[in-house]
């Protein structure tokens, strides 16, 4: 698979923040302009974006998208997919078919939607997004081109053991101080 660098994903393709989302307090926004899908799932020529910054225990709630795409004839819009995989255990926990039932070639076609991730609990520190085609892979080269748009991953960050230790120590210190 054609892996885009983690640095590029972290700087140019990702903005992490505490903006309140519908499904979780944290949102990662991924710019998908210029991404292509070239073959079936697992094909070495597919674009794969790596999203770092997670930790084991973080909870993925949902994925939302707002994209503009073009497909290359004879490929159809209903063949466009993205799979989200937890790098901690190589588990594909969510697959999104962007335009189910749209069995036609499209140019500058806009669409949006949301898919629940079922409160998936992360085991690793990053997510791979693989853009691929299903159904028929009947051409060589890109089947779909993402002209513009974003994908949002909504999640809740779980404090790591270090944060919990500091909070626990602060609680003990506060308790001792009150007794004195």
Backbone as a ProteinNet text record, in pm:
[ID]
protein_1_A
[PRIMARY]
XXXXXXXXXXXXXXXXXXXXXXXXXXXXXXXXXXXXXXXXXXXXXXXXXXXXXXXXXXXXXXXXXXXXXXXXXXXXXXXXXXXXXXXXXXXXXXXXXXXXXXXXXXXXXXXXXXXXXXXXXXXXXXXXXXXXXXXXXXXXXXXXXXXXXXXXXXXXXXXXXXXXXXXXXXXXXXXXXXXX
[TERTIARY]
83.2	0	87.8	39.4	113.7	88	185.9	171.7	215.6	132	171.5	241.6	341.9	423.5	342.7	380.9	314.5	329.9	445.8	466.7	369.9	355.2	260.8	119.4	84.4	-50	-70.5	32.9	19.8	14.8	85.2	90.2	-6.9	-1.2	-82.5	-222.1	-240.7	-368.8	-448.6	-399	-468.9	-466.2	-580.8	-588.8	-662.7	-593.7	-657.2	-699.6	-813.1	-858	-958.1	-995.9	-1095	-1232.1	-1251.9	-1380.9	-1486.8	-1591.5	-1696.9	-1763.6	-1768.1	-1835	-1962.4	-2044.9	-2170.3	-2146.3	-2038.2	-2021.3	-1903.9	-1828	-1713.5	-1646.3	-1569.9	-1510.2	-1390.3	-1336.1	-1218.5	-1251.1	-1195.2	-1215.5	-1082.3	-1055	-942.2	-1002.3	-956.1	-1005	-898.6	-934.9	-841.3	-882	-789.7	-811.3	-781	-878.6	-858.3	-837.8	-818.7	-796	-673.4	-690.8	-581.5	-564.6	-639	-632.6	-697	-642.8	-702.1	-722.2	-817.2	-828.3	-796.2	-714.8	-661.5	-695.4	-732	-758.2	-838.1	-844.4	-916.2	-845.7	-914.4	-857.5	-725.9	-623.2	-492.4	-400.4	-450.1	-367.4	-256.1	-133.6	-17.7	-27.3	-111.9	-121.4	-226.7	-303.1	-404.1	-338.9	-401.5	-354	-395.5	-300.7	-325.3	-275.2	-362.9	-325.5	-312.6	-205.8	-184.4	-212.1	-302.2	-337.4	-275.4	-166.5	-104.9	-176.9	-133.8	-184.3	-287.7	-319	-412.1	-332.9	-403.4	-339.9	-438	-384.4	-469.5	-573.4	-696.6	-806.4	-890.5	-837.6	-919.4	-1040.5	-1152.1	-1276.8	-1316.2	-1325.6	-1367.3	-1519.3	-1586.4	-1732.1	-1790.8	-1742.5	-1801.9	-1703.6	-1738.1	-1662.1	-1762.7	-1733.5	-1820.6	-1740.4	-1807.9	-1738.2	-1819.4	-1745.4	-1800.6	-1700.1	-1728.3	-1629.3	-1685.3	-1593.7	-1625.2	-1533.3	-1592.6	-1515.1	-1546	-1455.1	-1476.9	-1430.5	-1506.8	-1464.8	-1421.9	-1333.6	-1281.8	-1359.8	-1424.7	-1506.6	-1420.7	-1466.9	-1601.7	-1628.4	-1544.7	-1567.6	-1688.5	-1756.3	-1877.7	-1855.1	-1938.4	-1928.8	-1956.6	-2044.2	-2076.5	-1964.1	-1854.1	-1739.2	-1633.8	-1654.6	-1557.1	-1571.9	-1461	-1461.7	-1339.7	-1351.7	-1236.9	-1249.1	-1139	-1135.1	-1047.7	-1093.9	-1017	-963.7	-831.3	-765.3	-685	-704.3	-627.6	-490.6	-382.7	-249.1	-199.7	-267.5	-226	-251.8	-354.5	-387.6	-428	-405.7	-443.6	-590.7	-674.3	-817.7	-885	-950.8	-1030.8	-1163.9	-1180.6	-1298.8	-1412	-1386.9	-1493.9	-1464.1	-1564.8	-1556.8	-1669.8	-1636.6	-1737.9	-1747.4	-1868.3	-1898.3	-1966.4	-1898	-1943.6	-2077.7	-2099	-2218.9	-2287	-2342.6	-2406.5	-2522.3	-2528.1	-2637.9	-2619.9	-2513.9	-2491.1	-2403.6	-2467	-2395.7	-2379.6	-2296.7	-2269.5	-2135.3	-2076.7	-1954.2	-1993.1	-1915.7	-1950.4	-1831.6	-1862.7	-1761.4	-1799.2	-1705.2	-1729.8	-1860.2	-1874.1	-1994.7	-1970.9	-2059.4	-2045.6	-2138.9	-2090	-2172.4	-2119.3	-2208.2	-2168.3	-2246	-2197	-2264.7	-2189.8	-2241.5	-2179.9	-2197	-2098	-2104.2	-2058.4	-2134.1	-2096.4	-1982.9	-1890.2	-1781.6	-1813	-1931.2	-1973.3	-1890.5	-1837.2	-1752.8	-1637.5	-1564.4	-1449.8	-1337.9	-1281	-1172.3	-1038.3	-954.9	-824.8	-729.6	-647.1	-539.1	-403.6	-399.1	-273.8	-270	-168.2	-148.7	-179.7	-226.1	-261.3	-366.9	-428.2	-529.6	-482.5	-492.1	-467.2	-601.3	-612.1	-728.8	-685.4	-738.5	-707.1	-824.6	-796.4	-897.1	-888.4	-999.5	-995.4	-1128.7	-1130.1	-1248.6	-1294.5	-1426.2	-1477.4	-1567.4	-1612.8	-1697.4	-1612.5	-1574.5	-1492.8	-1373.8	-1257.7	-1140.1	-1103.2	-1170.6	-1163.4	-1073.5	-990.3	-894.8	-760.7	-657.5	-526.3	-513.6	-474.3	-465.3	-580.1	-597.7	-701.3	-842.4	-919.9	-1061.4	-1143.3	-1093.4	-1162.3	-1059.4	-1095.5	-1010.3	-1092.4	-1037.5	-1102.7	-1058.7	-1148.6	-1116.2	-1095.6	-1179.1	-1170.9	-1252.6	-1239.8	-1324.3	-1247.5	-1325.3	-1268.9	-1338.3	-1263.9	-1317.8	-1287.5	-1386.9	-1371.3	-1383.4	-1285.1	-1289.9	-1321	-1434.8	-1478.3	-1446.6	-1376.7	-1331.7	-1320.9	-1308.5	-1282.3	-1145.4	-1058	-924.6	-934.3	-875.6	-873.6	-740.7	-740.8	-613.5	-524.7	-397.1	-299.8	-263.5	-188.8	-150.2	-73.6	8.4	84.6	-6.1	-108.2	-203.8	-280.1	-321.5	-396.1	-309.7	-179.8	-89.1	-75.6	-62.3	-51.3	-179.7	-293.9	-420.6	-434	-390.8	-396.1	-305	-183.4	-90	-144.3	-205.3	-264.4	-376.7	-452.6	-560.1	-507.1	-398.4	-337.8	-278.5	-212.2	-153.3	-263.1	-369	-480.9	-543.7	-551.1	-611.1	-522.8	-391	-297.9	-301.7	-310.6	-307.1	-428.4	-542.8	-663.2	-657.5	-587.7	-579.9	-490.6	-395.9	-298.5	-355.9
-117.1	0	123.5	225.3	350.1	428.6	425.5	492.1	637.1	728.9	868.2	886.1	969.1	980	1027	978.6	1019.3	1167.8	1222.9	1366.2	1444.1	1403	1472.1	1458.2	1338.2	1319	1403.7	1413.9	1488.7	1638.6	1687.9	1832.3	1881.2	1825.1	1877.4	1818.2	1698.5	1632.7	1620.2	1674.1	1652.3	1776.4	1808.3	1913.4	1851.3	1835.8	1777.3	1890.5	1873.6	1979.2	1930.8	2020.1	1989.6	2041.8	2065.7	2114.7	2009.7	2051.8	1957.6	1906.1	1775.8	1711.8	1647.5	1600.9	1538.9	1414.3	1341.6	1209.5	1196.5	1297	1287.5	1422	1440.5	1571.3	1602.8	1503.7	1525.9	1492.4	1571.7	1549.8	1562.1	1467.2	1478.6	1502.4	1607.3	1646.9	1612.3	1532.3	1487.4	1546.4	1616.8	1671	1560.5	1524	1413.7	1460.9	1590.2	1641.4	1573.6	1519.3	1455	1306.7	1252.1	1108.8	1032.1	913.8	828.8	687.9	617.5	472.8	407.4	302.8	245.4	98.3	28.2	-114.1	-167	-298.9	-363.2	-338.9	-368.5	-354.1	-430.9	-364.5	-426	-406.2	-348	-324.1	-225.4	-255.7	-172.9	-31.1	-7.4	126.2	215.5	162.3	243.5	345.8	462.3	561.3	519	528.7	498.8	616.8	676.4	785.5	730.5	765.9	723.1	839.4	817.7	919.8	883.7	950.4	923.2	1000.5	979.7	1061.2	993.9	868.9	795.9	718.5	662.7	572.4	460.2	350.2	237	284.3	248	287	400.8	480.7	585.8	521.8	592.1	537.7	614.3	541.6	600.8	589.7	704.1	706.1	702.3	790.8	799.4	859.8	843.5	903.9	975.5	1102.7	1183.5	1225.9	1245.5	1287.9	1390.9	1473.8	1574.7	1584.3	1515.8	1499.3	1536.4	1566	1588	1495.3	1409	1304.9	1298	1236	1200	1056.2	978.9	842.6	836	741.8	725.5	611.8	640.6	541.2	420.5	301.3	258.4	240.3	294	279.1	360.9	312	375.5	430.3	524.4	587.2	487.7	390	295.5	195.7	204.2	117.2	183.1	310.3	385.6	352.2	313.8	275.1	330.9	340.1	363.5	267.8	203.4	114.2	175	173.2	224.8	107.3	103.7	-7	43.5	-21.5	5.3	-59.3	21.1	-34.1	-119.7	-114.1	-194.8	-342.6	-377.5	-518.5	-551.1	-456.5	-472.9	-508.3	-458.7	-483.9	-372.4	-410.4	-312.8	-300.6	-188.2	-173.7	-99.2	-39.1	32.1	35.8	7.6	20.5	112.9	210.8	305.1	295.8	268.5	278.2	412.9	507.1	645.1	664.6	596.9	621.5	490.1	416.4	288.6	308.9	223.9	227.9	326.8	407.9	505.1	439.4	354.2	274.4	353.9	457.7	540.2	609.3	650.3	729.2	873	939.9	1075.8	1170.2	1297.8	1402.6	1513.7	1552.2	1657.2	1633.4	1511.9	1474.1	1494.7	1569.5	1599.9	1512.3	1472.2	1393.6	1401.8	1375.8	1376.5	1269.9	1234.9	1134.2	1106.8	1009.1	969.9	820.4	759.3	617.6	599.1	521.4	493.9	392.7	414.6	318.3	224.8	237.7	148	160.2	279.8	302.6	202.2	197	107	153.7	62.1	92.8	61.1	164.4	150.6	61.6	-16.2	-91.7	-33.9	45.9	102.3	253	312.6	457.1	530.5	458.3	524.6	445	514	453.5	469.3	363	370.8	380.3	476.2	488.5	445.6	333	286.3	317.7	388.7	423.2	319.8	249.1	139.5	125.1	34.5	7.6	-134.6	-154.9	-291.9	-313.5	-433.8	-464.4	-507.5	-411.9	-439.9	-345	-397.2	-313.4	-330.2	-251.9	-276	-180.7	-102.8	-17	-18.4	21.4	38.8	187	216.7	355.9	389.8	517.9	558.2	524.1	467.4	443.7	563.2	626.9	742.9	845.6	970.8	1082.4	1169.6	1193.9	1281	1423.9	1502.2	1638.3	1731.5	1716.3	1798.7	1731.4	1783.4	1734.2	1690.9	1651.2	1611.9	1488	1420	1310.6	1347.8	1333.9	1366.1	1238.8	1215.4	1103.8	1163.1	1125	1175	1069.7	1112.5	1015.9	1080.1	994.9	1037.7	985.1	1076.2	1036.8	990.4	877.5	822.3	860	919.9	957.2	834.8	852.9	745.5	726.8	622.2	594.6	708.8	780.8	892.6	1003.6	1034.4	1138.9	1095.3	970.5	920.7	921	889.8	892	1033.4	1131.6	1271.2	1314.5	1278	1313.7	1246.6	1120.2	1049.3	1113.3	1150.4	1216	1350.3	1423	1552.6	1533	1426.1	1397.2	1363.4	1285.1	1250.5	1374	1458.5	1580.4	1671.5	1684.4	1768.3	1714.3	1582.6	1520.1	1540.6	1523.5	1545.3	1690.9	1780	1922.4	1960.9	1904.7	1938.9	1888.6	1780.3	1722.7	1805.1	1874	1947	2069.7
0	0	0	-63.1	-71.4	56.3	149.2	278.3	265.7	309.9	316.4	450.6	456.4	576.8	696.2	813.5	937.1	961.8	923.8	942.9	855.8	730.9	642.2	695.4	742.3	796.4	920.3	1002.6	1127.5	1105.2	1004.1	985.2	878.9	760.3	651.1	646.7	698.1	682.6	811.2	922.8	1047.9	1134.6	1190	1290.2	1407.7	1520.7	1637.6	1729.5	1794.1	1883	1983.3	2068.5	2169.7	2129.1	1999.3	1953.1	1984.4	2048	2083	1956	1941.2	1829.7	1882	1791.3	1832.2	1915.6	1889	1946.6	2041.6	2063.1	2151	2164	2268	2291.5	2201.8	2131.6	2047.1	1902.2	1811.7	1669.2	1597.6	1510.6	1419.2	1281.5	1217.1	1085.3	981.9	881.9	780	645.3	581.6	448.1	347.4	263.4	169.4	25.5	4.4	-131.2	-192.5	-311.8	-383.5	-355.9	-260.5	-230.9	-345.9	-375.9	-479.7	-425.9	-486.8	-464.3	-597.9	-591.4	-714.6	-736.7	-634.1	-648.3	-531.2	-523.3	-414	-281	-172.6	-38.7	-30.8	24.2	37.8	-81.6	-190.3	-308.2	-274.1	-317.6	-284.4	-338.9	-438.5	-498	-432.5	-337.6	-269.1	-177.1	-163.9	-67.4	73	167	307.5	389.8	468	557	698.4	767.3	904.8	998.2	1093.6	1192.5	1326.2	1365.1	1494.9	1604.7	1728.8	1839.4	1927.3	1901.2	1986.7	2090.5	2187.4	2282.5	2313.5	2360.1	2397.5	2497.6	2474.2	2561.9	2507.4	2412.3	2351.4	2284.1	2284.6	2231.9	2105.6	1993.3	1866.3	1858.6	1843.1	1841.2	1700.4	1613.6	1480.8	1381.8	1255.6	1146.6	1057.1	1028.7	943.3	821.2	709.8	589.6	513.4	442.7	352.8	239.1	127.1	21.9	-115	-208.3	-348.8	-426.3	-508.9	-576.1	-725.1	-796.3	-936.2	-952.4	-1028.9	-1058.6	-1204.3	-1233.4	-1368.2	-1433.5	-1545.7	-1614.9	-1651.5	-1629	-1594.4	-1444.5	-1357.7	-1213.5	-1169.3	-1066.1	-1015.9	-875.9	-837.9	-705.7	-593.4	-615.7	-507.6	-480.2	-554.5	-531.3	-441.8	-404.2	-324.3	-176.4	-113	27.6	99.8	232.6	318.4	436	469.1	584.2	692.3	817	930.2	1010.8	1028.5	1096.2	1214.9	1329	1450.9	1432.7	1437.7	1414.6	1530.8	1644.2	1758.6	1740.4	1663.6	1645	1501	1409.3	1268.3	1250.7	1340.5	1333.5	1253.4	1142.6	1068.8	1141.6	1215.3	1299	1231	1115.5	1046.3	897.5	816.8	671.9	627.4	546.2	499.3	347.1	298.1	155.5	138.8	72.6	68.6	-2.1	-115.2	-195.7	-234.5	-136.3	-170.1	-267.5	-368.4	-464.1	-578.7	-576.6	-683.8	-790.2	-870.1	-969.7	-1099.2	-1091.6	-1207.9	-1190.7	-1302	-1297.9	-1265.8	-1179.7	-1137.6	-1158.6	-1175.4	-1185.1	-1089.1	-1003.2	-902.9	-826.9	-776.4	-702.7	-553.4	-489.5	-347.1	-264.9	-147.7	-57.5	84	178.8	319.6	392.7	510.8	590	718.4	793.2	918.9	938	1000.4	1033.3	1177.4	1253.2	1391.8	1395.4	1488.2	1507.9	1624.7	1682.2	1789.4	1915.8	1943.5	2060.5	2065.8	1954	1942.4	2035.8	2113.6	2206.4	2138.8	2124.5	2057.4	2137.6	2064.8	2128.4	2089.5	1982.5	1934.7	1946.9	1883.3	1893.1	1763.2	1660.1	1535.5	1459.8	1363	1276.4	1132.5	1054.5	910.8	839.2	746.9	660.2	520.7	472.1	337.4	245.2	136.4	36.6	-74.9	-100.5	-197.5	-269	-366	-446.6	-418.9	-422.6	-417.7	-538.3	-556.4	-671.7	-789.1	-872	-989.8	-990.2	-1021.3	-1041.1	-1187.5	-1271.4	-1414.1	-1491.5	-1422.3	-1492.4	-1418.3	-1486.9	-1424.7	-1391.9	-1270.8	-1227.4	-1133.8	-1104.6	-1008	-1055	-964.7	-990	-941.6	-835.8	-779.4	-734.7	-751	-709.8	-615.7	-497.9	-399.8	-430.4	-493.4	-536.9	-418	-318	-197.2	-88.7	33	140.7	263.3	361.5	490.5	544.6	629.2	709.9	854.5	943	1085.1	1167.3	1253.2	1346.7	1484.3	1541.7	1672.6	1778.4	1884.5	1984.9	2122.4	2222.2	2359.1	2398.1	2440.9	2486.6	2630.9	2658.5	2793.7	2856.7	2976.9	3040.2	3060.7	3030	3047.4	3193	3224.5	3363	3428.5	3352.1	3408.9	3457.2	3380	3418.5	3543.3	3545.9	3662	3787.4	3772.3	3887.7	3943.1	3855	3899.2	3969.6	3913.6	3977.1	4113.3	4121.8	4249.8	4353.2	4312.5	4404.4	4450	4359.8	4395.5	4497.1	4479.8	4574.5	4712.1	4717.5	4846	4913	4834	4889.1	4944.8	4869.6	4913.7	5040.9	5050.8	5168.5	5291.9	5275.8	5386.9	5433.1	5338.2	5370.4	5454.4	5425.1	5499.5	5642.7	5665.9	5801.4	5891	5837.2	5918	5984.6
[MASK]
++++++++++++++++++++++++++++++++++++++++++++++++++++++++++++++++++++++++++++++++++++++++++++++++++++++++++++++++++++++++++++++++++++++++++++++++++++++++++++++++++++++++++++++++++++

